[in-house]
Amino acid sequence: MSASNPQPTLNFSDNNLTIDGEADAMVAADLRQRGEALLAGAKGDITVDLAKLTSASSSLLSVLLCWQRFARERALNLRYEHPGERLLALAALANLNDALPGFSAVRPGVNPD
């Protein structure tokens, strides 16, 4: 990993997990582990805010699906907010919108407001 591609920042507070930065294939495994470590002590309903992501990739979708499975195994309700147009389009292309809570409520090219 180079300085031009730093690790995305994860912040967890008040049952809100925020991802800030670029999340590509080079950081996916570490991002998954760090997110699961933060979710491990959580309870109840968790919101994952994707508004500050600066990238979208199939690797990131894989991480989000892993977090979803991890949460479900621990009886947590995980919901994604602000996925962004590119990530929504990738999820739709892979037919994953319904597998990621928060993605099915917003479709690519449709403004939810």
C-alpha positions in Angstrom: 0.0 0.0 0.0 1.4 3.4 -1.0 0.8 6.8 0.4 -1.3 7.5 -2.7 -3.7 4.8 -1.7 -4.1 5.0 2.1 -6.4 2.8 4.1 -10.0 4.1 4.4 -10.9 5.4 7.8 -13.6 3.6 9.8 -15.3 5.3 12.7 -17.9 3.6 14.9 -20.0 5.6 17.3 -23.6 5.4 18.6 -24.3 2.4 16.3 -23.1 4.3 13.2 -20.2 3.0 11.2 -18.7 5.6 8.8 -16.3 4.7 6.0 -14.2 7.6 4.7 -11.8 7.3 1.8 -11.1 4.9 -1.0 -11.9 1.2 -0.7 -10.5 -0.8 -3.5 -9.2 -4.4 -3.9 -5.9 -3.5 -2.3 -7.6 -2.7 1.0 -10.6 -5.0 0.9 -9.4 -7.8 3.2 -8.1 -5.3 5.9 -11.3 -3.2 5.6 -13.4 -6.3 6.1 -11.4 -7.3 9.2 -11.4 -3.9 10.8 -15.2 -3.5 10.2 -16.0 -6.9 11.7 -13.8 -6.0 14.7 -15.9 -2.8 15.2 -19.2 -4.6 14.7 -18.3 -7.5 17.0 -19.2 -5.5 20.1 -22.3 -3.8 18.7 -25.9 -4.5 19.6 -29.2 -3.8 17.8 -29.6 -1.6 14.7 -26.4 -0.5 12.9 -26.2 2.2 10.2 -23.2 2.1 7.8 -22.8 5.5 6.2 -21.1 5.3 2.8 -21.4 9.0 2.0 -17.7 9.7 2.3 -16.5 6.8 0.1 -14.5 8.1 -2.8 -14.6 4.8 -4.8 -16.9 1.9 -5.8 -15.7 -1.6 -6.7 -16.8 -5.2 -6.7 -14.3 -5.7 -3.9 -16.1 -3.1 -1.8 -19.5 -4.9 -2.5 -17.9 -8.1 -1.3 -16.8 -6.4 1.9 -20.3 -5.0 2.5 -21.8 -8.5 1.9 -19.4 -10.0 4.4 -20.3 -7.4 7.0 -24.0 -8.1 6.3 -23.4 -11.8 6.9 -21.3 -11.1 10.0 -24.0 -8.9 11.4 -26.8 -11.4 10.7 -24.9 -14.1 12.5 -24.9 -11.9 15.6 -28.5 -10.8 15.3 -27.5 -7.3 14.3 -29.6 -5.3 11.8 -27.2 -3.6 9.4 -28.5 -0.9 7.0 -26.4 1.0 4.5 -27.0 4.7 3.8 -25.8 7.0 1.0 -24.3 4.3 -1.3 -23.6 6.6 -4.2 -24.4 6.3 -7.9 -21.4 4.1 -8.9 -21.9 1.7 -6.0 -25.6 1.4 -6.6 -25.0 0.7 -10.3 -22.5 -2.0 -9.4 -24.9 -3.6 -7.0 -27.7 -3.5 -9.5 -25.5 -5.0 -12.2 -24.7 -7.9 -9.8 -28.3 -8.1 -8.7 -27.3 -7.4 -5.1 -29.5 -4.4 -4.2 -31.9 -6.6 -2.3 -29.1 -8.3 -0.4 -27.8 -5.0 1.0 -30.4 -3.2 3.1 -30.6 0.4 2.1 -29.6 -0.3 -1.5 -33.0 -1.5 -2.7 -34.7 1.7 -1.5 -32.5 3.8 -3.9 -32.0 2.9 -7.5 -29.2 4.2 -9.7 -30.2 7.4 -11.4 -33.1 8.0 -9.0 -32.9 10.8 -6.5 -34.4 9.6 -3.2 -35.3 13.2 -2.1 
